[in-house]
Amino acid sequence: MSGSTALIIGASGQTGRRLLKELLASPSFSQISEYGRKVTDLDSISTGKDKLQQKVIDFEKLNESGLKDGKWDVVFITLGTTRKNAGSAEAFEKIDREYVLNAAREAKASDKDQRLVYLSSSGANPNSFALYTKSKGLTEVGLASLGYKDTIIFRPAMLTGLNRDESRPLETAARYVTGALSRLSSSIEIKVDVLAKAMANAGRLGSASLPDAARATKEGKEDAPFTVIGNACFIVH
């Protein structure tokens, strides 16, 4: 797609902020819209600021968000949370699944072919007993059923190269372990900058044009399929 328009929801997160940077720097996208509960500080953006549109929205009042009017070529969703940050299982599912599905539904145009790219997680499974992976799996299935022309799901494992404001001792310790294991397998961890670049490229290329190196697979029902890119295959040129 040359001169395509893109929407990103969830650009304030670790992956989202890097994805926004990739999209703003890409000549393949002529206009980027950032919608979310909060938006990026313009002073932190050095490239592509002139093609960025920002809007703070209330996910409880999406009918007032203007998402229906955008008709973007590509919709990127990196919105998500953890049970700890959400405060409860119910709040987690509302943000992690309900907000994502409702926003994707609102951003879908009835008269335009659109591509949807969603950041999920390794192990996502609608039948999982674990809250996090079950929520991701149910979200994937729900997104695929919305009728986007092309739905691409990314499932990263442990993210590295993060810049968190808060300290997470257990996560830091886990990275030492995954760092050692990653020398044996490429499916253990992924640099967040590489993930963001791959998502931008997948949004540009579409599932039909992904290189063989992506090792993309098809999942979902016959009437609601989606493309999955696994952790070992994120470097999509």
C-alpha positions, 0 to 999 in steps of 0.5 A: 500500500502506497500512501495508506492511512493507519489508525493505532489504538494503544500507542502509549504502551511499550510496543505501541509507542515504538510502532507509532514511531515506525509508522510515522517514519514509513513512506508507505503511510501518508497519515497516522491517527492515534486514538486512546485514553491518552496520546503521545507527547508531541515533543517526543516525536522527531519524525513524521509529526506533520502526518499525525492526528491525535484524539483522546477517547473514552472507551465507554463512549465509543459512539462519541469517538469518531472512529466510525468516520476514519475509514483507515486502510490499516487498523493497528491495535496494541491495547492491553493490560495486566490483571495487576494493573487493571485491579481485578479479573473483571476489569482486566477482561474489560480493557484487554478484550471488550475495549479492543473488540469494541474499538475494532468494531467501531473503526471498521468501515462497511464500504472499504477493504481494511486490514487489522493488525493486533498484538496478542501473546504467545500461548493465546488460546480461547480454551486456556485455563489461564485468564491472560492467555484465554482473554487473548485467544477470545479476543483473536477469535472475536476480531476475526469475526468482525469481517475485516478483509485481512486480519493479522495476529502477532503472538510475541513471547517475552519482550526485551529492550523495554523501558518501564517506569516501574521496577519489576524484579520478577520480570527482570529475573525472568529475562536473565533466564530467557536471555540464556535460553534464547541462544538455543531457541528463537521462540523464547524472547523478542526485542520490542523494536523488532516486533514493532518494525515487523508489525508495521511491515505486516500492516503494509504488506498484508498477509498475502504478501508476507515473505516465507521467512515469516512462517505465517499460519492460518487459524480460525473458522472458514468464515472468520480466518486470521493470519498468525505470525509467531515469535520466531519469525518477526523480522518481516522485511 
